Every structure is written in C-alpha cells, then in structure tokens.
Amino acid sequence: MRFAVRLALSVLVAGSAAQSWGQAFPNKSLRILTAEPGGGLDFAARVISTPLSSGLGTPVVVTNHGAGSFAAEIVAKAPPDGYSILLYGSNVWLSPFLRDDVPWDPIRSFSPVTLATRGPNLVVVHPALPVRSIKELIALAKARPGALNYASGSSGSSPHLAAELFKAQARVDIVRISYRGNALGYADVLRGEVPLIFPTAASVAPHLKSGRLRALAVTTKQRSRLFPELPTVAESGLSEYEAATLVGVFVPARTPAAVIARLNRELANVLNQPEVQGRFEASGVETVASTPEEFGETVKSEMARLGSMIKAAGIRDE
C-alpha cells in the first residue's frame, strides 16, 4: 500500500513538474538552427521565425551552419529544454544510409515537433525528347536501356533520390550524370545535352513557363496544388511511387512533452497563416503542420522506404 501511494505521488509530482515547465516555457530567446544562408532551409527558418517569436512572446533567432548537417549535430548534443530547434530536411534521417560517420541517430537523438513543408519534385524532360507522359518515358527508357541520362546535383539530394526511386520502381536503366551543383545540371538540360531531370518545383518553374522544359508529372503521392494540371507519377502507372522534399522541425531527445506540445501548437499557428502559406507556395512548397506523432511516423516510414532503396542502389554521399 505504501509503495502504491509513493508511486501515485511521484507520478503526480512529475506531471505537475512537466506542466509547470511547459507553462514557464519559454523564458528566454530560442534559436532555430538550419543550413547555410541563402538556401531553401534558411528561407523557411526566416519565414517562420518572426511570427513564431510573436506567438511565443520571446525572440527567435536563426543561426546558420554550413554544409554537412552541422546544425543537426549541434542540436543532437544541445540541452533538451526546447531552446535549440532544428529546422532541416531529409539529411537528418537519411544521412546514416549515405555515410558511416554520422554523429547522431535520427530516432534516438531527436524528438519530432512537426513536419513543416512538403515540396514536390517534378519529372522534367527537354522538349526534344519525344515523350509527353510517364508511360511514354518508361517505354522509351525500356526500348533504349542505358541510353537515357538524367542530371542531378549532390548524392542523396531529393532530385537524386527521386530519380533513383523512379529507376528502381519502373525497372529502367537510366544513367545519372552527376554535377557539383544543380545549376550546372540545369544548364546541360536546358541545352538538351542531358534529356531528363527530377528537380524541385521552385527551381524549375520559370523554365516550364518559358517552354524551355516540359514537365510530365509531380512526384508526390497526391496531386500538388502548386501544379494542379500535372498528374502524379503514381497515377501514371507506378502506383507505389512517392518522392518529395520534406522539411521538419526537431528538438533534442528527452525534451519535455509539454514543451514539444507548446512548440507544435505555435508552429501550427504560424504554418496555417495565409500570409505564411502564400510565401511558401510562391517558393514552390506547401505548408503541412503535422502532430509530433505524425511527423515521427513519417520519418520512420521514409527511413524504411528510401533507406532500403539507397542500400540496394549502393548510393553513397560523395
């Protein structure tokens, strides 16, 4: 009986402490850690930070860190108090499949807060390539194995993985032409020297409007409100195909649940603001605002689905 009473009291005290912590949070400035300045992750962090600061009633500072996912490493080692927030993409959960020296575990080192944005990739060809649908592209690739090339930037990037997933599920032999940056790959596709690319929506939109490139489909499971006229790859014959550029928010593992709930609530309020949604859509991505549990399941699903493909294809970070 005494044990039961002590246990009940300890649970009550722990619950009261967690609630108190959540109510007291935040009492100082927060920092959002993300990638280098000028990129899509930096843009997302800065769009979110100002309205998030208003909602929390405290300054929210964006700090940038260079290539190599250094921001993730810093947050993984930060105190689990909610004051260090990681805003990053699939590098967080896919890097362990691409290289051996990753100093964090995607599941054990972080607590998910929310999936923030989802951006479709597109299947894009040079107009000289005689295809106007995914079915025609697959048929041409099967008729000419090893003859079609696709351009991509860094290994493990969303355009690279979208292409490799297409290659695996369509069972076609298309050859990657690797570039140091996406801009160099675009230049060759625009000249017609490489006929195929799986770019992010924001990067390719101007070339589609000008007619210099032709989009066949979007890579997300459902049609994108950014390109409502384009079918998905899944509805064009590859029913299990899905690829997207995902950006989410994490905090260090063991951050109190009440703090995570507060951050999730405030971030959802930000991501559902029409002005914020408009800014993201203009950049080629859609806001999401999931629960922590939903985002955690997304991470696990992406690791299982894309991790097995990465291993099977022998993809390594260069």
Legacy VTK file of the C-alpha trace (Angstrom):
# vtk DataFile Version 3.0
C-alpha trace
ASCII
DATASET POLYDATA
POINTS 318 float
0.000 0.000 0.000
2.823 2.396 0.907
4.525 1.625 -2.405
1.310 2.357 -4.328
0.905 5.676 -2.513
4.532 6.661 -3.163
4.169 5.719 -6.830
0.997 7.773 -7.195
2.635 10.761 -5.508
5.723 10.515 -7.724
3.577 10.408 -10.854
1.595 13.416 -9.610
4.755 15.376 -8.821
6.315 14.500 -12.188
3.144 15.510 -14.005
2.960 18.785 -12.083
6.619 19.489 -12.852
6.132 18.828 -16.552
3.041 21.029 -16.618
4.866 23.771 -14.720
7.827 23.541 -17.106
5.518 23.782 -20.094
3.763 26.824 -18.649
7.072 28.549 -17.853
8.469 27.878 -21.319
9.847 29.996 -22.858
11.537 32.451 -20.529
14.463 33.341 -22.799
15.227 33.556 -26.508
15.122 30.479 -28.763
17.352 29.662 -31.699
16.421 27.870 -34.907
19.461 26.077 -36.311
19.482 25.362 -40.026
21.710 25.213 -43.121
23.833 27.872 -44.801
22.360 31.302 -45.676
20.514 31.803 -48.944
19.086 28.322 -49.440
15.590 26.904 -49.061
16.096 25.872 -45.440
17.327 29.326 -44.495
14.315 30.846 -46.259
11.941 28.554 -44.346
13.553 29.342 -40.996
13.315 33.096 -41.570
9.700 32.985 -42.773
8.762 31.055 -39.637
10.923 32.819 -37.040
9.199 36.228 -36.873
5.598 35.022 -36.383
6.858 32.244 -34.074
8.536 34.891 -31.929
5.239 36.775 -31.710
3.363 33.639 -30.687
5.872 32.610 -28.037
6.434 36.144 -26.775
10.208 35.859 -26.923
12.932 36.400 -29.567
13.562 33.561 -32.032
16.988 33.805 -33.664
18.020 31.934 -36.829
21.575 30.594 -36.811
23.114 29.182 -39.981
25.597 26.346 -40.253
27.453 25.132 -43.327
27.070 22.025 -45.440
27.404 18.629 -43.807
24.385 18.867 -41.486
26.376 20.538 -38.706
23.158 22.049 -37.376
21.805 18.556 -36.692
24.940 17.582 -34.826
24.729 20.690 -32.623
21.047 20.169 -31.771
21.597 16.464 -31.060
24.060 17.494 -28.316
22.115 20.511 -27.022
20.272 20.563 -23.667
16.784 19.027 -24.033
14.936 22.172 -22.977
13.284 23.376 -26.201
15.547 26.377 -26.713
17.551 24.790 -29.548
15.339 23.932 -32.523
16.481 22.141 -35.666
14.790 23.000 -38.960
16.126 20.636 -41.603
15.298 18.239 -44.398
15.796 14.555 -45.117
19.542 14.739 -44.367
18.570 14.244 -40.727
17.022 10.816 -41.258
18.734 9.617 -44.459
22.386 10.568 -43.815
23.033 7.343 -41.836
22.261 5.373 -45.006
24.579 7.523 -47.120
27.701 7.651 -44.961
29.231 5.924 -41.959
30.373 8.841 -39.788
27.035 10.386 -38.816
27.292 11.584 -35.181
23.577 11.279 -34.381
20.770 8.723 -34.555
17.636 10.007 -36.332
15.324 8.351 -33.819
17.271 8.361 -30.540
18.920 11.798 -30.835
15.850 13.909 -31.674
12.218 14.397 -30.761
9.983 15.350 -33.709
7.906 18.508 -33.384
6.201 18.949 -36.759
6.559 18.342 -40.462
6.696 21.933 -41.694
6.681 21.828 -45.501
6.385 19.375 -48.365
7.657 20.273 -51.828
7.019 18.182 -54.916
9.769 17.212 -57.285
8.835 17.043 -60.952
9.753 14.687 -63.761
11.042 17.087 -66.403
12.387 16.488 -69.906
13.898 18.599 -72.643
11.263 19.255 -75.345
13.403 17.419 -77.893
12.786 14.133 -76.063
9.761 12.543 -77.802
7.692 11.799 -74.691
4.694 13.540 -73.157
3.782 11.188 -70.312
5.355 8.912 -67.733
4.193 5.845 -69.642
5.914 7.109 -72.787
9.074 7.892 -70.822
9.161 4.382 -69.349
8.539 2.824 -72.744
11.358 4.834 -74.321
13.758 4.002 -71.481
12.986 0.294 -71.802
13.453 0.425 -75.557
16.833 2.164 -75.142
18.417 0.743 -71.945
21.371 2.802 -70.760
20.848 5.441 -73.442
18.872 7.999 -71.399
20.749 10.191 -68.929
19.417 12.238 -66.046
21.109 15.181 -64.320
21.403 15.562 -60.558
23.422 17.503 -58.029
24.718 16.104 -54.754
24.281 12.455 -53.830
21.308 11.874 -51.569
19.566 15.107 -52.574
15.841 14.898 -53.312
16.318 15.160 -57.131
18.852 12.311 -56.982
16.718 10.048 -54.798
13.553 10.815 -56.786
15.330 9.686 -59.959
16.773 6.534 -58.377
13.390 5.596 -56.917
11.837 6.036 -60.371
14.586 3.933 -61.887
14.029 1.130 -59.354
10.241 1.054 -59.494
9.944 1.448 -63.274
12.765 -1.088 -63.748
14.518 1.051 -66.312
18.202 1.651 -66.959
18.715 5.420 -66.940
22.173 6.786 -66.200
22.985 9.501 -63.692
25.164 12.424 -64.765
26.451 13.896 -61.520
27.154 17.614 -61.084
28.689 19.602 -58.264
25.574 21.731 -58.128
22.067 21.681 -59.531
22.685 24.847 -61.554
25.325 23.089 -63.668
22.950 20.210 -64.313
20.182 22.591 -65.324
22.462 24.250 -67.850
23.056 20.950 -69.650
19.369 20.001 -69.544
18.376 23.393 -70.946
20.868 22.902 -73.779
19.457 19.452 -74.461
22.738 17.711 -73.675
21.026 15.757 -70.868
17.346 14.972 -71.548
15.939 14.269 -68.076
15.917 15.764 -64.562
13.839 15.384 -61.350
14.097 18.927 -59.932
12.371 20.704 -57.068
9.321 22.696 -58.079
10.750 26.118 -57.235
13.903 25.636 -59.252
12.183 24.563 -62.461
9.019 26.677 -62.578
10.472 29.566 -64.672
11.762 27.122 -67.319
8.367 25.432 -67.574
6.599 28.746 -68.103
9.027 29.691 -70.864
8.555 26.346 -72.607
12.263 25.529 -72.460
11.486 22.402 -70.454
8.460 20.081 -70.265
7.025 18.612 -67.050
5.463 15.148 -67.224
4.332 14.616 -63.618
4.774 15.508 -59.962
6.436 13.027 -57.620
4.162 13.426 -54.574
1.523 10.790 -53.823
-1.330 13.234 -54.376
-1.554 15.989 -56.953
0.045 19.238 -55.879
-1.986 22.418 -55.563
1.093 24.154 -56.992
0.748 22.221 -60.286
-2.896 21.045 -60.352
-2.748 20.251 -64.071
0.046 17.705 -63.698
-0.685 14.045 -62.888
1.315 12.197 -60.268
3.842 9.515 -61.164
1.716 7.126 -59.061
-1.425 7.679 -61.123
0.615 7.396 -64.318
1.492 3.746 -63.822
3.830 3.420 -60.800
1.242 3.099 -58.042
3.745 2.869 -55.162
5.896 5.798 -56.257
6.240 8.770 -53.919
9.042 11.295 -53.510
9.066 14.786 -52.046
11.309 17.396 -50.487
10.376 17.367 -46.795
11.397 19.901 -44.136
10.651 19.351 -40.478
11.313 20.675 -37.002
13.094 18.712 -34.261
14.320 19.307 -30.731
16.830 17.250 -28.750
15.616 13.889 -27.467
14.142 13.901 -23.949
12.739 17.416 -24.323
9.651 17.550 -22.039
6.376 16.664 -23.742
4.764 19.896 -22.555
7.479 21.938 -24.285
7.108 19.947 -27.509
3.336 20.454 -27.372
3.760 24.224 -26.956
6.197 24.428 -29.876
3.942 22.284 -32.037
0.925 24.448 -31.275
2.726 27.704 -32.031
4.341 26.343 -35.204
0.968 25.073 -36.444
-0.483 28.545 -35.888
2.370 30.032 -37.938
2.186 27.492 -40.771
-1.582 27.936 -41.089
-1.373 31.708 -41.517
-2.433 32.660 -45.092
0.480 35.067 -45.496
3.000 32.388 -44.466
1.363 29.805 -46.714
1.478 32.260 -49.606
5.186 32.919 -49.160
5.965 29.222 -49.103
3.770 28.445 -52.102
5.498 31.207 -54.058
8.765 29.395 -53.331
7.399 26.054 -54.573
6.457 24.250 -51.362
3.284 23.615 -49.361
2.934 24.007 -45.578
1.919 20.922 -43.585
1.774 21.412 -39.770
1.526 17.812 -38.525
1.418 16.464 -34.999
4.697 15.271 -33.454
3.448 11.692 -33.688
2.580 12.031 -37.379
5.969 13.526 -38.148
7.707 10.765 -36.221
5.865 8.141 -38.266
6.791 9.968 -41.480
10.474 9.864 -40.540
10.317 6.137 -39.768
8.426 5.432 -42.995
10.921 7.423 -45.082
13.829 5.622 -43.446
12.322 2.216 -44.180
11.247 3.005 -47.733
14.130 5.112 -49.020
16.771 3.537 -46.811
16.259 0.149 -48.445
16.414 1.739 -51.900
19.630 3.596 -51.030
21.243 0.387 -49.827
20.068 -1.629 -52.838
21.350 1.021 -55.279
24.651 1.414 -53.430
24.229 5.189 -53.113
26.889 6.914 -51.037
27.445 10.541 -50.159
30.299 11.938 -52.213
LINES 1 319
318 0 1 2 3 4 5 6 7 8 9 10 11 12 13 14 15 16 17 18 19 20 21 22 23 24 25 26 27 28 29 30 31 32 33 34 35 36 37 38 39 40 41 42 43 44 45 46 47 48 49 50 51 52 53 54 55 56 57 58 59 60 61 62 63 64 65 66 67 68 69 70 71 72 73 74 75 76 77 78 79 80 81 82 83 84 85 86 87 88 89 90 91 92 93 94 95 96 97 98 99 100 101 102 103 104 105 106 107 108 109 110 111 112 113 114 115 116 117 118 119 120 121 122 123 124 125 126 127 128 129 130 131 132 133 134 135 136 137 138 139 140 141 142 143 144 145 146 147 148 149 150 151 152 153 154 155 156 157 158 159 160 161 162 163 164 165 166 167 168 169 170 171 172 173 174 175 176 177 178 179 180 181 182 183 184 185 186 187 188 189 190 191 192 193 194 195 196 197 198 199 200 201 202 203 204 205 206 207 208 209 210 211 212 213 214 215 216 217 218 219 220 221 222 223 224 225 226 227 228 229 230 231 232 233 234 235 236 237 238 239 240 241 242 243 244 245 246 247 248 249 250 251 252 253 254 255 256 257 258 259 260 261 262 263 264 265 266 267 268 269 270 271 272 273 274 275 276 277 278 279 280 281 282 283 284 285 286 287 288 289 290 291 292 293 294 295 296 297 298 299 300 301 302 303 304 305 306 307 308 309 310 311 312 313 314 315 316 317
